[in-house]
Amino acid sequence: MNIVAGIYRLAIAFFCLAGTHETWLLGEWKNLCFFTHETNIVLGLVMVWAGFASLLDGRQPPAWLKGCLTLYIAITGLVAWLVLEPTVIGPDTARVLGIPCVWMVHIIAPIMACLDFVLFDAHRRFRWQYTLTWLIYFPFYLAFVLVRAALWPHSALDGASPYPYPFVDVAQIGWAQLGVNIVIYLAVFFLLGLVLFLIDKVLPAKPLLGGAKR
């Protein structure tokens, strides 16, 4: 079963990295302002680690890191589904093996990563403090977005707004609304992290499938 877990995790890595290949392979570094690209690239690299660790019976990524990335890739999928406008798939849409890259990073990778957490991860490893420390990444991401927009206002793709998402577009919503949005998003992220923590506590300590190391 470890072989199945390893192949599955490498498949997740493929979708994460293939879906973001325009950024890391073709040099479209401006895409790094998108939460989606950052989370998928990091998750892809960690899934390469987890995949080979499963195949070679090696040491798995730390529980904190795996949980953090599971949380944020789930958020990526939820935000794409509930907050952002649907992406129009046309003939010019980037694809790999005929699959639109936007589907890879917004749908396929989030679903597969969540299933990996449930099926192949060892459980009952999370500490309650993780639900707070997992939030550290989001303020750093916001700082990066705001500083980038202030210092390089013309750095956006195709002359668009330097703010990648409407909820952080200070030019449109103002600083007061941005503050409100940050509090709301942090609260939601904390609640989702709490849900992940509780799921980890409810599931059996041993992986449901496979025998990954704790």
Backbone bond lengths (Angstrom), bond angles and torsions (degrees), N, CA, C in turn:
res aa  C-N    CA-C-N  psi(-1)  N-CA   C-N-CA  omega(-1)  CA-C   N-CA-C  phi
1 M - - - 1.469 - - 1.533 111.89 -
2 N 1.350 116.30 -26.54 1.464 118.30 176.13 1.522 111.74 -61.25
3 I 1.335 116.11 -32.46 1.461 119.76 177.97 1.522 110.01 -64.72
4 V 1.343 115.74 -41.72 1.471 120.12 177.97 1.526 109.94 -62.17
5 A 1.345 116.71 -44.90 1.466 120.88 179.62 1.524 110.43 -61.80
6 G 1.334 116.09 -42.68 1.461 119.63 -179.22 1.507 112.38 -63.55
7 I 1.326 116.93 -46.26 1.466 120.37 179.41 1.524 110.57 -64.49
8 Y 1.329 116.26 -40.80 1.470 120.45 179.83 1.535 109.88 -61.79
9 R 1.302 116.72 -44.09 1.464 119.82 -178.52 1.523 111.85 -68.33
10 L 1.303 116.89 -36.55 1.464 119.38 175.75 1.526 110.63 -67.69
11 A 1.316 117.01 -30.53 1.470 120.20 175.13 1.528 110.07 -66.26
12 I 1.332 116.81 -40.55 1.469 119.76 175.40 1.521 110.13 -60.46
13 A 1.339 115.77 -44.60 1.465 119.92 178.79 1.522 110.66 -59.18
14 F 1.330 116.28 -40.23 1.458 119.64 179.38 1.523 110.86 -60.56
15 F 1.325 117.63 -48.99 1.463 120.12 -178.05 1.527 111.53 -64.71
16 C 1.342 117.31 -39.27 1.465 120.24 178.56 1.527 111.35 -63.32
17 L 1.321 116.56 -47.25 1.461 120.69 -174.68 1.523 111.96 -80.15
18 A 1.329 116.98 -35.01 1.468 118.96 175.90 1.526 110.12 -67.26
19 G 1.319 116.01 -39.09 1.460 119.77 -179.32 1.508 113.81 -67.46
20 T 1.334 116.76 -21.38 1.474 121.22 -179.83 1.528 111.74 -113.09
21 H 1.329 117.54 17.78 1.467 120.18 -173.43 1.526 112.98 -62.52
22 E 1.338 116.78 -27.49 1.465 118.30 178.57 1.530 111.23 -63.12
23 T 1.332 116.00 -27.85 1.466 120.38 -179.81 1.521 111.25 -78.68
24 W 1.343 116.75 -60.44 1.466 119.86 -171.30 1.531 113.60 -86.02
25 L 1.330 118.36 -20.57 1.454 120.49 -178.25 1.531 112.38 -101.02
26 L 1.331 115.87 -42.41 1.460 120.20 -176.36 1.524 113.03 -95.74
27 G 1.325 116.81 -0.47 1.462 120.06 174.07 1.514 115.64 80.35
28 E 1.340 118.16 19.51 1.468 120.59 176.18 1.531 108.84 -82.67
29 W 1.343 115.01 67.70 1.462 120.06 -173.10 1.523 113.15 -66.24
30 K 1.320 116.57 -16.78 1.467 118.82 177.69 1.527 111.42 -62.58
31 N 1.330 116.48 -22.50 1.466 119.85 178.90 1.519 112.76 -65.76
32 L 1.331 117.37 -16.26 1.459 119.58 -178.72 1.521 112.49 -67.11
33 C 1.311 118.06 -11.28 1.461 119.41 174.78 1.525 111.13 -74.45
34 F 1.330 116.59 -12.83 1.455 120.04 179.86 1.528 110.18 -88.21
35 F 1.313 115.15 127.64 1.463 123.07 177.14 1.523 110.24 -52.76
36 T 1.325 115.89 -39.53 1.462 121.73 -178.31 1.522 111.70 -59.82
37 H 1.321 116.95 -45.34 1.459 120.22 -177.44 1.526 111.15 -69.85
38 E 1.313 117.07 -40.69 1.458 119.35 179.43 1.526 111.36 -61.94
39 T 1.330 116.80 -49.73 1.462 120.05 -176.56 1.525 111.56 -66.28
40 N 1.316 117.80 -38.84 1.453 120.28 -179.28 1.521 112.10 -68.72
41 I 1.329 117.26 -39.68 1.463 119.63 -179.99 1.529 110.29 -65.08
42 V 1.324 117.01 -47.18 1.464 119.91 -179.61 1.527 110.50 -65.28
43 L 1.338 116.72 -44.04 1.463 119.54 178.21 1.523 110.71 -61.23
44 G 1.331 117.03 -40.57 1.455 120.12 179.02 1.518 111.93 -59.03
45 L 1.328 117.20 -44.39 1.459 120.85 179.84 1.527 111.50 -65.72
46 V 1.331 116.45 -41.12 1.463 119.82 179.64 1.527 110.86 -68.63
47 M 1.328 117.49 -33.95 1.461 120.04 177.98 1.529 111.57 -70.74
48 V 1.328 117.49 -29.04 1.465 119.29 171.73 1.531 108.96 -61.78
49 W 1.320 116.12 -46.14 1.463 121.40 176.65 1.527 110.14 -58.48
50 A 1.337 117.29 -52.30 1.466 121.23 -176.98 1.523 111.53 -63.39
51 G 1.327 116.67 -37.82 1.455 120.25 -179.02 1.516 112.21 -64.58
52 F 1.323 116.55 -48.61 1.464 119.11 179.69 1.522 111.39 -70.48
53 A 1.336 117.19 -31.12 1.464 119.74 175.78 1.521 110.38 -63.54
54 S 1.319 117.62 -37.94 1.462 121.04 177.30 1.525 110.97 -67.33
55 L 1.319 116.40 -43.78 1.466 120.17 -177.83 1.529 111.98 -68.37
56 L 1.325 116.83 -34.64 1.461 121.30 -174.32 1.524 112.64 -103.85
57 D 1.346 115.89 6.89 1.470 121.21 -178.30 1.517 111.16 56.44
58 G 1.329 115.19 43.06 1.458 121.38 179.60 1.511 112.29 -97.28
59 R 1.311 115.54 -170.12 1.461 121.78 -178.23 1.526 110.31 -80.50
60 Q 1.324 116.50 128.33 1.449 122.01 179.96 1.529 111.38 -77.97
61 P 1.335 117.88 160.37 1.471 120.61 174.48 1.530 110.94 -56.32
62 P 1.324 118.06 149.70 1.477 120.64 179.65 1.520 111.95 -56.87
63 A 1.321 115.24 148.81 1.468 120.83 -178.23 1.526 111.38 -58.31
64 W 1.349 116.82 -40.33 1.462 119.95 -178.58 1.526 110.45 -60.56
65 L 1.327 116.43 -46.49 1.463 121.08 -177.51 1.521 110.71 -66.02
66 K 1.321 116.75 -45.62 1.468 120.64 -178.98 1.529 110.65 -62.89
67 G 1.336 116.09 -41.65 1.463 119.78 178.46 1.512 112.16 -65.64
68 C 1.329 116.31 -42.05 1.467 120.99 179.75 1.523 110.81 -59.86
69 L 1.326 116.63 -46.55 1.462 120.12 -178.11 1.526 111.50 -70.04
70 T 1.325 116.90 -34.66 1.467 119.47 175.14 1.519 110.37 -62.49
71 L 1.325 115.96 -42.60 1.459 120.16 178.52 1.520 111.13 -60.96
72 Y 1.332 117.35 -49.38 1.457 119.70 -172.83 1.525 112.94 -75.36
73 I 1.325 118.40 -28.45 1.461 118.19 175.76 1.521 109.27 -74.44
74 A 1.341 117.75 -31.51 1.464 120.30 174.24 1.528 110.05 -65.70
75 I 1.333 116.01 -40.81 1.462 120.69 176.64 1.523 110.23 -61.95
76 T 1.333 116.46 -41.17 1.466 120.48 177.71 1.523 110.91 -55.95
77 G 1.322 116.64 -46.33 1.453 120.32 179.20 1.509 112.46 -66.15
78 L 1.331 117.31 -42.12 1.464 121.00 -178.17 1.525 111.61 -67.07
79 V 1.346 116.57 -41.30 1.463 119.73 179.56 1.525 110.26 -65.30
80 A 1.333 116.50 -41.39 1.465 119.51 178.38 1.513 111.19 -62.82
81 W 1.316 116.89 -35.34 1.465 122.40 -177.50 1.525 112.33 -79.47
82 L 1.348 116.58 -41.61 1.463 120.10 -169.97 1.526 114.61 -102.83
83 V 1.338 117.75 -24.82 1.466 120.33 -171.18 1.525 112.60 -110.89
84 L 1.311 117.17 -49.29 1.460 120.64 -173.84 1.524 111.70 -80.30
85 E 1.323 114.77 154.08 1.463 119.17 175.32 1.523 109.80 -71.13
86 P 1.330 117.63 142.76 1.475 119.98 -179.57 1.526 111.35 -58.02
87 T 1.320 115.08 138.54 1.459 120.68 178.58 1.522 109.96 -78.53
88 V 1.309 115.67 131.75 1.469 120.08 178.58 1.533 108.40 -80.10
89 I 1.319 115.86 122.50 1.460 121.15 179.55 1.526 108.59 -91.96
90 G 1.323 116.50 115.83 1.464 121.33 -179.00 1.511 111.27 -128.31
91 P 1.296 117.00 -174.91 1.473 120.52 -178.81 1.525 113.57 -64.80
92 D 1.332 117.42 -22.75 1.461 120.52 -179.19 1.532 112.51 -92.29
93 T 1.326 116.97 -0.53 1.459 120.26 -179.68 1.528 110.28 -66.12
94 A 1.331 116.51 132.81 1.469 120.73 179.10 1.520 109.97 -62.33
95 R 1.321 115.54 135.25 1.461 121.85 -179.38 1.514 110.28 -137.20
96 V 1.329 115.02 155.33 1.460 122.92 170.62 1.523 106.90 -133.76
97 L 1.316 115.84 125.00 1.471 121.63 -175.25 1.531 111.27 55.85
98 G 1.322 115.74 32.28 1.453 120.97 178.01 1.513 114.81 82.00
99 I 1.319 117.94 -3.35 1.466 121.61 -179.19 1.520 109.32 -97.67
100 P 1.330 119.17 126.78 1.469 120.40 177.74 1.526 111.33 -58.07
101 C 1.310 115.98 132.32 1.460 120.02 -179.16 1.524 112.07 -60.39
102 V 1.322 116.18 -33.02 1.459 119.48 -179.66 1.518 110.88 -64.22
103 W 1.332 117.79 -32.19 1.465 120.27 175.18 1.519 110.71 -69.31
104 M 1.325 116.36 -37.22 1.462 120.33 -178.94 1.524 111.14 -60.43
105 V 1.350 116.07 -46.70 1.467 119.64 -172.46 1.522 113.50 -85.54
106 H 1.332 117.54 -24.78 1.459 120.73 -177.12 1.517 114.01 -99.90
107 I 1.326 117.91 -23.21 1.462 120.38 -174.41 1.525 111.77 -123.35
108 I 1.323 116.70 -58.21 1.463 120.60 -171.34 1.523 111.65 -66.58
109 A 1.335 117.38 -53.29 1.469 120.56 -178.16 1.528 112.25 -61.56
110 P 1.349 120.19 -45.72 1.469 118.94 178.44 1.523 113.56 -60.04
111 I 1.329 117.42 -44.28 1.464 119.80 -179.22 1.524 110.68 -65.55
112 M 1.330 116.74 -45.60 1.461 120.11 -178.56 1.532 111.31 -64.95
113 A 1.328 117.84 -38.18 1.457 121.04 -179.42 1.526 111.10 -67.07
114 C 1.308 116.88 -39.71 1.474 120.26 178.15 1.525 110.62 -65.71
115 L 1.326 117.01 -40.26 1.468 120.45 177.17 1.528 110.45 -66.20
116 D 1.327 116.76 -37.55 1.466 120.35 177.26 1.515 110.28 -60.40
117 F 1.320 117.28 -44.02 1.464 121.49 178.69 1.528 110.88 -59.53
118 V 1.315 116.95 -45.01 1.463 120.56 -177.43 1.530 111.59 -70.49
119 L 1.324 117.46 -44.29 1.466 121.40 -169.24 1.527 114.60 -90.09
120 F 1.328 116.98 -39.80 1.464 119.31 -168.69 1.525 114.94 -110.12
121 D 1.320 118.36 -14.41 1.458 120.36 179.96 1.524 111.02 -82.69
122 A 1.351 116.21 146.60 1.453 120.38 164.77 1.529 107.78 -70.94
123 H 1.336 117.27 148.12 1.467 120.72 -174.59 1.525 111.61 -120.11
124 R 1.324 113.32 -178.72 1.461 122.84 -176.73 1.526 111.02 60.09
125 R 1.345 114.82 35.34 1.462 121.33 178.56 1.525 111.94 -106.64
126 F 1.325 118.04 -16.81 1.462 120.78 -174.39 1.528 111.09 -78.66
127 R 1.322 115.25 142.19 1.461 121.73 170.48 1.524 108.37 -98.91
128 W 1.319 116.29 153.18 1.460 118.99 -176.32 1.530 110.94 -62.00
129 Q 1.344 116.76 -28.46 1.460 119.70 179.67 1.526 112.22 -63.44
130 Y 1.315 117.15 -23.02 1.458 120.25 179.52 1.525 111.56 -57.82
131 T 1.337 116.71 -34.73 1.466 119.63 -178.47 1.522 111.78 -61.91
132 L 1.340 116.46 -24.05 1.467 120.89 176.82 1.525 111.34 -91.06
133 T 1.325 117.08 -45.44 1.467 119.43 -176.80 1.527 111.75 -69.58
134 W 1.319 118.12 -24.91 1.464 120.03 175.64 1.531 112.01 -62.77
135 L 1.336 116.38 -21.70 1.467 120.46 -177.31 1.527 112.41 -77.35
136 I 1.328 117.47 -11.17 1.468 120.78 -173.74 1.523 111.76 -58.90
137 Y 1.314 116.55 -37.66 1.473 120.08 -175.26 1.526 112.54 -61.32
138 F 1.324 117.46 -40.11 1.468 120.53 -172.81 1.530 112.75 -60.88
139 P 1.343 120.87 -47.10 1.473 119.57 176.69 1.532 113.12 -60.06
140 F 1.335 116.98 -37.44 1.470 119.43 177.16 1.528 110.53 -64.96
141 Y 1.319 116.24 -39.68 1.464 119.55 177.96 1.526 110.39 -62.99
142 L 1.331 117.02 -45.04 1.462 120.82 179.70 1.527 111.25 -62.29
143 A 1.325 116.45 -41.79 1.466 119.88 178.89 1.525 110.43 -61.05
144 F 1.328 116.32 -43.02 1.462 120.55 178.11 1.529 111.03 -60.04
145 V 1.330 116.75 -45.73 1.465 121.20 -178.65 1.522 111.18 -63.30
146 L 1.336 116.88 -44.88 1.465 120.75 -176.27 1.534 111.57 -70.26
147 V 1.320 117.21 -42.35 1.464 120.31 179.07 1.523 109.91 -65.53
148 R 1.310 116.42 -42.81 1.470 120.70 179.25 1.524 110.79 -60.01
149 A 1.329 116.89 -44.80 1.463 120.52 -178.98 1.522 111.59 -66.60
150 A 1.339 116.93 -34.93 1.464 120.52 -179.00 1.528 111.82 -73.62
151 L 1.335 116.83 -40.48 1.456 120.44 -175.82 1.525 113.10 -85.85
152 W 1.338 115.86 -32.52 1.465 120.45 -178.25 1.525 110.12 -129.25
153 P 1.337 117.29 69.08 1.472 120.73 -174.86 1.519 113.81 -64.34
154 H 1.315 118.04 -16.68 1.466 120.41 -179.22 1.535 111.98 -105.06
155 S 1.327 115.28 21.24 1.463 119.09 -176.11 1.523 113.23 -91.63
156 A 1.311 117.24 1.79 1.465 119.68 -176.92 1.526 110.87 -72.33
157 L 1.324 114.43 162.96 1.456 120.46 178.93 1.520 110.93 -72.86
158 D 1.322 116.84 132.02 1.465 122.74 173.04 1.524 112.96 55.95
159 G 1.325 116.77 33.21 1.452 120.21 176.64 1.516 114.88 71.96
160 A 1.340 117.25 15.55 1.460 120.49 -179.65 1.527 110.02 -78.89
161 S 1.330 115.76 -177.30 1.464 120.49 178.18 1.523 110.00 -61.05
162 P 1.347 117.39 141.75 1.466 119.61 177.54 1.525 112.73 -69.81
163 Y 1.331 116.11 -10.39 1.460 120.45 177.32 1.531 108.41 -92.95
164 P 1.330 118.31 121.04 1.469 120.09 -172.04 1.518 114.77 -70.20
165 Y 1.350 117.61 -22.91 1.464 120.74 -176.92 1.524 109.82 -133.91
166 P 1.333 117.56 146.16 1.467 120.64 -178.39 1.525 113.98 -59.02
167 F 1.333 118.30 -32.87 1.466 119.80 -175.20 1.530 113.39 -74.40
168 V 1.360 117.63 -7.45 1.468 120.45 174.85 1.531 111.58 -117.21
169 D 1.312 117.63 8.71 1.458 122.02 -177.16 1.528 109.54 -80.03
170 V 1.321 115.41 88.40 1.463 120.90 -176.35 1.514 111.56 -60.20
171 A 1.309 117.24 -33.89 1.465 120.71 -179.23 1.531 111.49 -61.66
172 Q 1.308 116.61 -28.79 1.463 120.51 -178.24 1.528 112.96 -97.95
173 I 1.332 117.92 -39.62 1.468 120.21 -171.68 1.530 113.00 -103.40
174 G 1.330 118.80 -17.82 1.454 121.52 -179.34 1.523 112.11 84.31
175 W 1.336 115.17 162.95 1.456 120.73 -176.19 1.519 113.00 -69.13
176 A 1.314 117.24 -35.34 1.472 120.02 -179.11 1.530 110.47 -62.86
177 Q 1.327 116.27 -47.74 1.454 120.10 179.57 1.531 110.86 -66.26
178 L 1.340 116.24 -34.69 1.457 119.02 176.55 1.527 110.24 -60.68
179 G 1.334 116.34 -43.08 1.462 119.99 178.18 1.514 111.91 -60.25
180 V 1.330 115.89 -43.13 1.473 120.35 177.62 1.524 110.29 -61.75
181 N 1.323 115.72 -44.87 1.472 120.02 -179.41 1.527 111.60 -61.35
182 I 1.330 116.37 -41.18 1.468 119.95 -179.68 1.524 110.43 -62.43
183 V 1.323 116.71 -44.54 1.470 120.32 179.30 1.521 110.42 -61.86
184 I 1.333 116.41 -43.31 1.474 119.98 -179.83 1.518 110.77 -63.19
185 Y 1.321 116.82 -47.15 1.466 120.04 -177.91 1.525 111.51 -65.58
186 L 1.326 117.39 -40.60 1.460 119.24 177.95 1.527 110.79 -63.46
187 A 1.325 117.00 -39.30 1.466 120.29 178.34 1.523 110.69 -63.94
188 V 1.329 116.29 -44.04 1.465 120.18 178.81 1.521 110.58 -64.76
189 F 1.329 116.82 -43.18 1.464 120.23 179.28 1.528 110.62 -62.15
190 F 1.334 116.64 -39.77 1.461 119.86 178.10 1.530 110.63 -63.13
191 L 1.321 116.96 -43.62 1.468 120.17 179.50 1.529 111.26 -63.94
192 L 1.328 117.04 -40.44 1.463 119.92 177.26 1.527 110.63 -66.02
193 G 1.334 116.91 -38.51 1.458 120.33 176.03 1.523 111.12 -63.68
194 L 1.329 115.92 -37.30 1.464 120.26 177.52 1.524 110.95 -65.47
195 V 1.323 115.64 -40.21 1.469 119.45 176.16 1.525 110.55 -60.82
196 L 1.337 116.59 -43.94 1.465 120.71 178.43 1.526 110.86 -61.95
197 F 1.315 116.25 -42.04 1.463 121.70 177.79 1.525 110.84 -60.42
198 L 1.329 117.23 -44.68 1.468 121.13 -178.30 1.530 111.00 -68.44
199 I 1.327 116.63 -38.36 1.468 119.48 176.71 1.526 109.71 -61.38
200 D 1.332 115.96 -42.03 1.462 120.44 179.07 1.526 111.00 -61.17
201 K 1.327 117.13 -36.48 1.462 120.74 -179.23 1.523 112.19 -75.13
202 V 1.318 117.07 -29.60 1.469 121.00 -177.67 1.529 111.43 -79.14
203 L 1.315 117.11 -36.98 1.461 120.72 -177.14 1.531 110.97 -70.13
204 P 1.337 116.99 154.88 1.473 120.41 177.74 1.526 111.15 -60.43
205 A 1.333 116.17 151.30 1.459 120.49 -178.10 1.533 111.67 -61.70
206 K 1.316 116.44 -40.79 1.462 119.77 178.72 1.519 109.75 -80.31
207 P 1.340 117.44 148.18 1.461 119.83 177.85 1.530 111.85 -56.33
208 L 1.305 116.75 142.51 1.460 120.30 177.16 1.520 110.93 -62.66
209 L 1.340 116.67 -33.78 1.454 123.18 176.12 1.511 107.61 -131.42
210 G 1.298 117.04 136.66 1.450 120.08 177.60 1.502 112.47 86.66
211 G 1.305 115.06 -174.16 1.453 120.48 -176.80 1.504 112.54 -140.74
212 A 1.330 115.96 45.51 1.470 120.24 -177.03 1.520 110.88 -59.40
213 K 1.322 116.00 145.40 1.443 120.57 178.93 1.524 110.22 -69.63
214 R 1.324 115.21 149.62 1.457 121.10 177.31 1.525 110.21 -79.11
